[in-house]
Amino acid sequence: MAQDTGIQFYRPNNQHGINVFETTKIDSVPFKGLKVKVGGNFELTYQALNQQNTAVPLTPPPFTSSINTLLPIVHGFQLPEANLIFDIQLADGVRMNLTSYLATRHHENTWVKGGYIQFDKLPFFHSEVIDNIMKYVTIDIGQNDIDYGDQHFRRTDGGNTIYNPFIENYIMDEFATELGAEFYYHNPSGFFLMGGITDGELDQTVAAGTTTLLQGTTISTEYNAIDSATHQPNKYDPAFLGKIGFDKQVNEDFRIRVSGSFYTDNSAQDNSLFFGDRTGSHYFNVMQSAAISAYASTANVIAVQNDYYPWSGRLDPAFSEEVHTYMGNLFLKYKGLEFFGTIEDAHGRAITEVTDRKMTQYAADVIYRFPEDKQNFWVGFRYNTVTGMIQGNTTNITINRTAGSVGWFLTKNIMTKAEYVDQEYLGYSPYNILNGGKFHGVCIEASIAF
């Protein structure tokens, strides 16, 4: 399969890419000149979810009905989503990736996700010393999915659902594309190390201290926004990230991977590590306000209901000004049985806050793939919980999710899966729409990747 692509140091965009994290230093594909691989992802989901809440009715101006009444949802098909992927082998050990979102819930028309260049060799230096160093080193440069934690290798990304045994990502979804560079050291023993630096922004700007405000139907820009904690004009510090870990196929049956990651940004224009998904959640319209959705549509703020709040079912901690977060991951695989666990501790604040707030997240996936020779069927269970302080609340909130899934790879490029999910919201203010919130039900998804 790898020989067919002609692409080196590459994660396959199909069943063979499951449980692939950072690309390895295994040099199994000979370089035969410039190669261009055009790939894509397509998905279609049927949703049958039910929801409820117990929030106190609240009707502030200009609304004429309670903003705490949930938007009615029906059982039906979601908006289909698609990605377009180019992988280009530019030189021996030099690969480029360009990914675009063709159609997603958040961006219904085409948007570029990002692009990066990956160096596993540096042949143009014609240096034996550098060639020997690059046997253990990988360099990524560009606008790329930052390598914080291991969960982002297993998540759904718009039309790309092939790596995810479940319908959705974590409640607190760690994903952003930022401009920067990451440097990896791979030891043959299985030990690896990464250090990186980015601009800390999804949407870069060179305009100093700008803050864009939406008031009704008017968009205005304020310059020289003041950081409430420092009382100084806001500045855009670089973000730093790192990862250390061990990944080893111990024998034919057993693999272990353990890693620890961090990401830190002291000041940003709008850091979006937990809010950077430009495709949106795959639980459509759950726990959303009917009144706000209707107002947004009539005010021409958005064109369709899907884009009123496209991250429904997730939690954004709103660490847009400052964020410091740490994640530990454990992956175990024995024959067809897999365990993937996550522990995360994050704290940060928005520009209007003077002190940090804290969030913790725990998650555990147990997957069994069968039969042993093909592993093209699976059953899975996930538990995910988030606890912490949000803006506007006086006590910690908690969101719990349990999900069970079954799936089938008809071929290495065609997959179908079904999931039952149950999610509950605890500790929210009586005047918050999520007070007493719950949703549960079934989603069925078909996916193609090549």
N, C-alpha and C positions, 0 to 999 in steps of 0.2 A: 504493500500500500504506500509506504513512504517513497519507494522508488518511482511509483507512478506519478507522484506530484512533482518531482524534480525540485522540491523546496527543502532546504536544509534547516535544521534546528527549528522545527515547526510543530505546532500543536494541531493535530488533525481536527477538522471541523465536521466530525461525525462521531459515531459510537467509540471509535478508537481514541478520541480525545478525552473520554471520561477518566477522572482521577489523574489527569496530567496537570501539573502545577507549573512552575517555571520550566522552560524548555531545558533539556539536559545538554551535556557536552558530547553526547554520542554522535560521532561524525559518520553517519551511515549512508548518506546520499552524495554521490560524486558530483562535482560541479561540471556542468556541460554547457555553460554559457547562460545568457539571460533567459529566465523563465518567468512567465506570468500565469498565475493561477487565479481564475475568477471563481469565487464561491458565493454562496448565499444561504440565508435562513428564512424560512416561512413558517408561520404558526397560525392556528385557528383554535379558539377555545369556546366551549359552551359552558355558561355559568348558571348555576341554580343555587343562589345564596339567599338566605333570609336574615333579617336584622331587627334589632329593637334597642331602645334606650329608655331612660327614666328622667331625662333632664327637665328642669323647670322651664315652662314656656317663657320666652323672652322676645319682645318685639321692639327693638330700638329703631329710631328713624334711620333710613327712609323706608324701612320694611313695613308691610301691612299684615304680615303673618309671622308666627314665631320662627326665629332662626334656629331653634332647637328641635324642629320637626324634621325627621329624616326624609331624604329624597326617596320616594317609592322606587323600588327596583323590581324587575320581572325576570323570569327565567328566559334566557335566550343567548344568542351568539354575541361575543365581544367583537370589537374592531380587529380584523386580522392585521398582523404585523409582519414586516419583512426587513431584512438587512442585506446589504451588498458588500462583499469583501474582496479586496485585491491583495494577494501576496506575491511579491516580486523578488526573485533571486537576482540581485544586482551584480554580485561578484562572489567569489568563493568565500563562504562564511559571512556574507553580508546580505541581509534580508530586509525588505520594507513591507509594512502593512498599512493599508488604508481601508477604513471601514465607514460605511454610510448607513444611516437609518432611512430606509425608503419610505416607510409608513409605520408610525407607532401611535400609541394612545396620546402621548403628550405633543408630539410633532407629527401631524397627519401627513405632511409632505416631506420631501427629502432634506435631511440635514447630515452634515459630516460629523461622525462621532469623533474621529481623530486619526492621526497617522504617526508612525514612528519608524525609525531605522534601528535594526539590531545587528550588532557586530559580535560574531563569535570567532572571527579571524580578522587580521589586518594585513592582507597580502600586499597592499600598495606601499608598505614601509620596507619590504624586502629585507627584513631583519630576522635572523634566526633567534635572537634573544626575545624579540616581541612575539614571534611565532610560538615559542615555548611558553611564554606567559599566557597567551591567549588559549592555550590548551585547558586552562582552568578559569578563564575570565569571560564574562559576557557583559556587553554594554548596550543599554537601550537609551535612545535619545529621541524626544519628540513630544507630541501631545498624545498621551497614552493613559490607559487605565493604570492608576498608581498601584504598586504592589504592597498594599497594606493588608496584612492578614492573608488567610488562605481561602476564606469563604467566597471571595470575588471570582475564584476559578470555578466555582460550582453554581454560580447564580444565573438567572435568566436575564438576558440583555436584549430587550425588544423582541425581534423575531428569532433570536438565538436562544432556544430553550433546551437544546440537545444535551447539555451537561448537567441539567438540574433534574433530579428525580422527583421534585415537587413542582407545584404550579407557581409559587411565589418565592421571593427571597426572604431574608430575615426581616423582622419587624423594624429594626434599626439597620437600614441597608447601607453598608459601607462601599461606596462606589463614586469615583469622580475621575474625569480625565483632566490632567493638569500638564502644563508645559514644563519639562525638566529632563533629568537624566538619572538612571539607576545603574549601579555597578555591582556585579555579582562575582563572587569567588566560589567555585565548585571544587570540592575535594573528592577524589575517588572513593574515599571512605564513606561518603554519604553526607558529610558535613557541608553546609553552605552558609554564605554570609552575603548580605546585601546592604548597601548604603545609597541613599538617593537625596536629591534636592529638586524642588519644584518651585513654581511661582505662587503656589497656594491658591490658585484661582481656576475656576472653570472657564470664565469669560474674562480674559485679560483686558486691561485698559492701561493707558499711560496718562489718563486724566487724573489729576491729583485729588484724592479725597472726595470722589463723587458718590452721592447717594440718590438713587432713583426712587421717587415716591409715586404711588398710585392713589389718587383721591377722586373717588367717583369715576368720571370718564376722563380726567385730566392727568397727564403724566408730566411730572416736573423733576428737575434735577437740582440737587443742592451740592455746592462745592465746599470743600474744606470741612467735611463732616467731622465733628468733634467726638473723640473717644471718651465715653463717660468715666472710664476708670483713670485715664491719664490726663484728661482735660486738655489734650493736645490734638491738633489735626491728625486725622487717621493716616496711617502709613501702611504700605504693603510689604510686609516682611516675607522672605522666602520660607517655605515649609521644608522640614527635614523628615525623612523616614528611614527606617532600617528594619532588617529582618535577620534572624539567626535561626538555624534549624538543622535537623538531621533527617534524611530520607533514604531508606535502605530497603531493597528487596532482599530480605534475610535469606529466604530459600524460595523454592518454587511456589510454595503455598502462602507464605506470610510476608507482609510488608508493613513497615512502621514509618510514620512521618510525624515529627513533632517540631513546632516552630513558635517563635515569639516575635511580635512585630510592634513597632511604635510609629506614630505620626504626630508631629507637633508644628503648630503655626501660631506665633505670638500675636500677629496682627494681620488682618486681611481686609480687602474691599468687600468680599462676600464669599467666604470659604464654604464649600458645598460638599465636604466629605460624606456627610449623611443626607445630602439633598441633591446629589449630582446626576441622578439618573434622568436622562432626557427622553426616556421611553415611557416610563410610568409603571404603576403597579399592575399586576395581573388579576387582582380582585377589583373589578370595576364598580365605582360609585357607592361602595359600602360606607356607612356611617357619615354621609354627607348631608349638608343642609339643603332642604328643598327651596327655602326662601332665598338663600344666598346664591344658589345655582341659577334660579330663575332671574334674579336681579342681574347677575353677571352676564347672562345671555341677552337680556333686553337692553343693557347698557353698552352692548357691543364690546365688552371687555374680552369676551371669548366668543367663539362661534358655535361651539357644541358643548353638550353636557359633559362629555368625556374629559374635557380639558379644564373644567372648573377647578378640580383638585385632583390631578392625575396620579397622586401617590397615595390614594385611599388604602386604608388597612395598614399603613406604615406609620412610623413615628420619626419626625424630624426634631432633634433636640434643640435646633436653632442656635448652634455654636458657630455663627457666621463671622464673628470678629476674632475669636480666639478658640483654639481647640488643641487638646493634648489627650491622646488616646493610646491604649495598649491592648493588644490581643494575643491570646495564646490559643493554639490549635493542636489537636491530636487526631491523627488519621491512622486507623488500624484496618488491615484487610487480611482475612484468613480465608483462602479459597473464595467462595462467593459472598461471605459475610463481611460487611463494612461497618465501621463506626467512625463518625466525624463529629468532633466536639469543639465548642468555642466558648472561651471566657473573655469578656471584654470590659474594660474600665475606661470611661471617657469623661472628661470634664472640659468645660468651656463656657462661653458667654456670647451674647449679642453686643453690638456697639452701644446700646442703651443701658447695659447692665454694668455694675461696678464690681461684682464678685462672680466667681465661677459657680456653675451648677454641675452636678455629677449625675451620670447615667451608668448603669451596669447592665450587661446583656449576657445571657447564657443560652446555649443552644446545643442540642444533641440530635444527630441523625443516626438511625440504625437501618441499614439497607441489606437485603439478602437478594443476590442475583443468581439465577439458575437458568438452565442446567449448567453443570460445572464447566463443560467444554465451551459453550457459547455465551453464557450469562446474558442472554438477550431478553429475559423476563426478570422482573423484580417486584418485591413488596418492600415498603418502607414506612418508617414512623419518624416524626420530628416533634420535639418539644422545644419551644422558644419562648423566653420571657425577658422582659425589659422592665427595670425599675429605676426611678429617678425623679428629679424635680424639673418641672416645666414652667415656663413663664406664665404668670397669672394664677398659679396654684400655691397653696400654703403648706401642703404636705406632699410626700412622694406619691406618684402614680405608678401603677403596674399594668402591663399588658401581657396576657398569657395566650399562647397559641399552641394547639396540638393539631397535627395533620397526619393522615395516613394516606399512602399512595400505592398504586399498582401500575405497572407499565410493561410495554412490549416494544422491542426493536424488531420491526418486521424485516428490515435490512439494516445495514450499518448507517444508512442515511435517512431512514423513515422510522419515526417513533410515535407511539400513542401512549397517553397516561391518563389516569383518573385519580382524583384526590378528594378526600373528605376533610374539611377544615372546621375548627371551632376556635373562635377568638373572643376574649372577654377583656373589658376595660374596668379597672378598679382604682378608686381613690380620686376620681375627677370631681371638681366642684359641681354642685347641683345645677349651676348655670352654664356648664360646659356641655355641648351636645354629646360628648362621649360619656357623660355620667350614666352608669348602669348599662353601658353599651355592650352589645354582643352581636356577633354574626356567625352563621354556620351554614354548611351546605356542601354541595358537590360541584367540582369543575372537571371537565373532560377536554383534553387537548390533543391535537395532532400536530406533528412538527416534521419538517424536512430540513436537512442540512447537507451541504456538499462543498 
